[in-house]
Amino acid sequence: MSRRKRKRTEENSSQGWLTTFSDLMTLLLTFFILLYSFSTLDAIKFKKVASALQSVLIGQGKVTIFENDTAPGDVPVDQPLPIPNDEDSNQEDITNFNKVRQMYNKVNDFIKEEGLDAEVKIRADKRGVIVDINERILFEPAEADLKYESKEILNTISRLIKQFPNEIVVEGHTDNTPIYSKRYPTNWELSVDRATSVVRYFAEEKSIDPTRLTAAGCSKYRPIAPNDSPENKSLNRRVNILIVIDHNGDVILDGREEEKE
């Protein structure tokens, strides 16, 4: 072999490691990019799961990634309780979250112990804990007079209310079907009247302090499901009993049993 050939062969063999090294670096770079993309995806998924855990607090009795994905005009106005994290939450956010979670757990335990979990659903938002009661349990269609059989459930819920010193807001809700009657020209009047019927029952029949009670009518404007099917419309026809969170005080069962029905 000539000296020139030997020299060229030595040069080629001495630089061959660069190809292997560059391939290794490319593979490592690809590997770390994949790791980063996976971790980002997991974080997004975690936020969705955390948002769904408003069900721990929020859930209508079941886990959902709340109705935030429905079209404008058909979404609930209630603002879900944000899950605090170390990056963007201050101590006040964390404290309020813990208060609502504590209240939710107590309400949830009570509902299960009383066997009402099939009749009512519970959820939560920034305002406090909400007990949802479907229209069919309380009223006849397009009416606001309480059914006789509904009073057993309201009696049980009144015991729950008496265990908290918090303000109570009763909200009437309808679907988007127009109503035409002499008594109720629109869904505004129907929703207000239904809320008032429940408030009056609590105050006059169950001796709950009237200064704690507020009746509100929301008509069709705060749905919890799109009004696109009979089943979803049925979900939207409801009465909410909101136990308002006291952000300035402790949220604990009061320990007072005013009376046992």
C-alpha positions in Angstrom: 0.0 0.0 0.0 1.4 3.4 -0.9 2.1 6.0 1.7 -0.6 8.3 0.2 -3.3 5.6 0.5 -2.3 4.7 4.0 -2.5 8.4 5.0 -6.0 8.8 3.5 -7.2 5.7 5.3 -5.9 6.9 8.7 -7.6 10.3 8.2 -10.9 8.7 7.4 -10.7 6.4 10.4 -9.7 9.1 12.8 -12.8 11.2 12.0 -15.4 8.4 12.0 -16.2 8.9 15.7 -17.6 12.3 14.8 -20.5 10.7 12.9 -21.3 8.4 15.8 -21.1 11.2 18.3 -23.3 13.5 16.3 -25.9 10.7 15.9 -25.8 10.2 19.7 -26.3 13.9 20.4 -29.2 14.0 18.0 -30.8 11.0 19.6 -30.3 12.5 23.1 -31.8 15.8 22.0 -34.8 14.1 20.5 -35.2 12.0 23.7 -35.2 15.1 26.0 -37.6 17.0 23.7 -40.0 14.0 23.9 -39.6 13.9 27.7 -40.4 17.6 27.9 -43.4 17.3 25.6 -44.8 14.4 27.7 -44.4 16.4 30.9 -46.2 19.3 29.4 -49.1 17.1 28.3 -49.3 15.6 31.7 -49.6 19.0 33.3 -52.4 19.9 30.9 -54.2 16.7 31.7 -53.6 17.3 35.4 -55.2 20.7 35.2 -58.2 19.2 33.5 -58.5 16.5 36.1 -58.1 19.1 38.8 -60.8 21.2 37.3 -63.0 18.2 37.2 -62.4 17.8 40.9 -64.6 20.6 41.5 -66.7 17.5 41.8 -64.9 16.8 45.0 -66.3 20.1 45.5 -68.2 20.6 42.4 -69.5 17.6 41.0 -73.3 17.3 40.9 -72.5 14.0 42.6 -70.3 12.9 39.7 -67.0 13.8 38.2 -67.2 16.0 35.1 -64.9 18.5 33.4 -67.6 21.0 34.1 -69.7 22.5 31.5 -67.0 24.9 30.4 -66.8 23.3 26.9 -70.4 24.1 25.8 -71.2 26.9 23.5 -71.7 30.5 24.7 -75.2 31.2 25.9 -75.6 27.6 27.0 -73.1 27.4 29.8 -73.6 27.9 33.5 -72.9 31.3 35.0 -71.6 29.7 38.2 -67.9 30.0 38.2 -66.1 26.8 39.2 -63.8 26.9 42.1 -60.2 27.2 40.9 -57.8 24.5 42.1 -55.0 26.4 43.8 -51.4 25.6 43.0 -48.1 26.8 44.3 -47.3 29.0 41.3 -50.3 31.3 40.9 -52.2 31.1 44.1 -51.8 33.2 47.2 -52.6 32.1 50.8 -56.1 33.5 50.6 -57.0 31.4 47.5 -55.7 28.2 49.3 -57.6 29.1 52.4 -60.9 29.7 50.6 -60.4 26.5 48.6 -59.9 24.5 51.8 -63.0 26.1 53.4 -65.2 25.2 50.5 -63.7 21.7 50.3 -64.4 21.2 54.0 -68.0 22.4 53.7 -68.5 20.2 50.6 -67.3 17.1 52.4 -69.6 17.7 55.3 -72.6 18.3 53.0 -71.7 15.2 50.9 -71.5 13.0 54.1 -74.8 14.3 55.3 -76.6 13.6 51.9 -75.2 10.1 51.8 -76.1 9.3 55.4 -79.6 10.5 54.8 -79.9 8.5 51.6 -80.6 11.5 49.4 -77.8 11.0 46.9 -80.2 9.6 44.3 -82.6 12.6 44.7 -80.2 15.6 44.9 -76.8 16.4 43.5 -74.1 18.6 45.1 -71.4 20.7 43.7 -69.5 23.9 44.6 -68.2 27.1 43.2 -66.5 30.2 44.6 -69.7 31.2 46.4 -70.0 28.0 48.4 -71.7 24.5 48.2 -74.8 24.0 46.1 -77.5 21.4 46.6 -79.4 20.8 43.3 -83.0 19.6 43.5 -84.7 18.7 40.2 -88.0 20.4 39.4 -89.9 17.0 39.2 -89.2 16.4 42.9 -90.6 19.7 44.1 -93.2 20.9 41.5 -95.6 20.0 38.9 -94.7 21.3 35.4 -95.1 25.1 35.1 -96.2 25.3 38.7 -94.6 26.7 41.8 -96.7 25.1 44.6 -94.7 22.5 46.5 -95.7 18.9 46.0 -96.8 17.2 49.3 -94.2 14.5 48.8 -91.4 17.0 48.3 -91.7 18.2 51.9 -89.9 15.0 53.2 -86.8 16.0 51.2 -87.0 19.6 52.3 -87.4 18.6 55.9 -84.1 16.6 55.7 -82.3 19.5 53.9 -83.6 21.9 56.5 -81.7 19.8 59.1 -78.6 20.2 57.0 -79.1 24.0 56.8 -79.5 24.3 60.6 -76.1 22.7 61.1 -74.5 25.7 59.4 -74.7 29.3 60.5 -74.1 30.5 56.9 -76.4 32.5 54.7 -78.6 30.4 52.4 -79.6 31.5 48.8 -82.4 29.5 47.1 -82.3 29.9 43.3 -85.0 28.9 40.9 -83.9 27.8 37.4 -85.8 26.9 34.2 -84.9 25.6 30.8 -85.2 27.8 27.7 -88.8 26.8 26.7 -91.0 29.8 26.8 -94.0 29.7 29.2 -97.3 31.4 28.5 -99.8 31.7 31.3 -101.7 34.4 33.2 -99.9 33.6 36.4 -96.4 33.3 34.8 -95.9 35.4 31.6 -92.2 34.4 31.5 -89.8 32.0 33.1 -88.5 34.9 35.3 -91.7 34.9 37.3 -91.9 31.1 37.5 -88.3 30.7 38.7 -88.7 33.4 41.4 -92.0 32.0 42.6 -90.4 28.5 42.9 -87.5 29.8 44.9 -89.9 31.8 47.1 -92.0 28.7 47.8 -88.9 26.8 49.1 -87.7 29.8 51.2 -91.2 30.3 52.8 -91.3 26.6 53.6 -87.9 26.8 55.4 -88.8 29.9 57.2 -92.5 29.3 58.1 -92.6 25.5 58.5 -89.1 24.6 59.6 -88.3 27.8 61.7 -85.1 28.7 59.9 -84.1 32.2 60.6 -85.5 34.3 57.7 -82.6 36.8 57.9 -80.4 34.0 56.6 -82.6 33.2 53.6 -82.7 34.8 50.1 -84.9 33.8 47.2 -83.6 34.4 43.6 -85.0 33.7 40.2 -82.5 33.0 37.4 -85.0 32.0 34.6 -83.2 30.1 31.8 -79.9 32.0 32.0 -77.8 29.7 34.3 -78.1 26.3 32.7 -75.9 23.4 33.8 -76.3 21.6 30.5 -77.0 22.7 26.9 -80.7 23.1 26.2 -80.5 20.7 23.2 -82.4 17.6 24.4 -85.3 16.8 26.7 -82.9 15.1 29.1 -80.6 18.2 29.4 -83.6 20.5 29.7 -84.8 18.4 32.6 -81.4 19.0 34.3 -81.8 22.7 33.9 -85.2 22.8 35.5 -84.1 22.8 39.2 -83.9 24.6 42.5 -80.4 25.3 43.9 -79.9 25.6 47.6 -76.6 27.5 48.0 -74.8 27.5 51.4 -72.8 30.6 51.0 -69.1 30.4 52.1 -68.0 32.8 54.7 -64.6 33.9 53.5 -63.9 35.7 56.8 -64.8 33.0 59.2 -64.3 29.3 59.8 -66.4 26.8 57.9 -67.4 24.0 60.3 -70.5 22.3 61.3 -72.0 24.6 63.9 -72.8 21.8 66.3 -76.2 23.3 66.9 -79.2 20.9 66.4 -82.0 23.5 66.6 -84.5 20.7 66.3 -84.8 17.3 64.9 -87.7 16.8 62.6 
